[in-house]
Amino acid sequence: MTGPYPGYPPPPYAAPPPGMGYPPPPVVAAPPVRKNPLLGRFSLSLAVLMAIVSSASVVPLATLHAQLIVSTGSTEIDSTLLAEIWTGSATAPLATWVGSILGSLAAMVLGLIAAISGRGRATGILAIVAGILTPVVWISCWLVVVAPAMTAVG
């Protein structure tokens, strides 16, 4: 009998070939790793909070817009005049609104990370959806405030 190389004997410590009566070594499965779903929950709560904050902060801006529509008697308003009014009397709501939109984007990114990494997959997906629906919510609030002034002007 020759070893792995022709002309040489097999090594004395060679393992027996498979199927020689020895059982295969046991396969030990590791327990599944449970990931912490806190990131998904945090992103969902941040997205919902930013939707509420952006809706609440857009109401003073829309009120100023509605007052400007009524005072000018036209729905066509110069954007520089509107920007001047907003920066003059509604700086805090404008800053809050912009910050809430950026916070909503951050919540969507955190939700995406949570969904991909499996750390709160369902809540991460819900955070992405809530972040996407945030502009729909504040546009709806804007229209609710501005629509009566637009219909009054005609």
N, C-alpha and C positions, 0 to 999 in steps of 0.2 A: 504494500500500500504506500502510495506516495502522498506527500503533503500538497499544499497549495502550489508549490513550484515543482516542476518535474525533476526527479532525481533526489529530492530531499524528503526525509520522513516527516510525518505530521507532527505538530507540536504536542507535547504531552498534556497540555492544559486546554486543548480544543474542546469546545462544547459539543455535546452530541447533536446530530442533525435533528431537525424538528420531526415529530412523529415517532420518536423512539421510546414512548411510554411515559415521558415526563409531561406533566400538565403545563399549559402555558401560564406565564405569570399573571396574577390577577390584575385587572384593570380597575383602578380606583378613580372614580369620577369626583372631581372637586365640587363642593356645593356651589350653587349659583350665587353670584355676587349680587346683592341687592344694593342698587344705587339710591342715594338719598334724593327724594323728589322735591327737595326744598327750592331748588333753582326754578323749576317749573311753576311752583306755587308763588314764588316771589315775582316772577315775570308776569303772571296772570294778575296778581293784585296790583302791580305797578301799571299794567295796561288799563285796568278798570279805573284806577285812581286818576290816571292821566286823561281818560275819556271824560270823567266827571269834572275835573279841573278845567279842561279846555272848553267844555260846554258852559260852565259857570263864568269863565273869564271872557267868553265871546259875547255875552249878553250886553255888557256896557259898550263894547265897540259897535255892536249892531244897533243899540239904542242911539248912539251918536250919529250913526249913518242914517237911521230913520228920521231923526230930527233934522238932519241936513236935507234929506229928500223933501220933507214937508216945508221947510223954510225956503228952499229954492223953487219948489213947485215943479221939479223935474226929476226924472229917474236918472238922467245923464249928468253925472257929477264928475268934475275934474279930479283926477286921482291925487294931484299935488295938494289940492284943498283938503281932501279927505285925510291925507297923510299928515298935513299940518294940524288938523283938528285932533287926530289921534295922538300925535306926539305932544301936543300942548295940554290936553286934558285927560288923556287915557293912557299914560305911559305905563302905569302899573298893570292894568289889565292886558295891555299889549305884550309886555314882557312876560307875564304869567302865561298868556296864550302861546307865545313862541316857545317858552320853556316846557309847557305841557306837550307840545308837538314833538319836541326833541326827546322828552321823556318817553313818549309813546314809541318813538323809533328805537330807543334803548330797550324798552320792554319787548319789542318785536325781535330784536337781536338776541336778547337773553332767552326768549321763548324758542328761537331757532336753535340756539346752543343746547337748551334743555331737551328739545325734541330729538336732536341728532345724537346727543350723548346718552340718552335714555334716563336722564335725571328729572323725571316728571314729564314724560312724553305727552300725555293727554293734556295736562295743564299748559305745557309749552305751546302746543298747537292752538289751544284756546286763547293763549296770550297773543299769538300771531294774528288770529282772527279778530280779537278785540282791538289790537293795534291798527289793523286795516280798517276796521269800522269806526275808529275815532274821528277821522275827517267827516264821515257820513253823519255822525252825531252832531258835531259842531256846525256843519253846514245846515242841518235841520234846525238847530237852535237859531242860527242866523236868519233863516227864512221865516221862522215863526215870529221873530221880532220885527223884521223889515217888511214882510208882506203886507201888513195893514197900512203902512205908510205908502207903499207902492200902489195899493188899490185906491187909497184916498186921493192920490195925485192923478191917478188914472192914466 
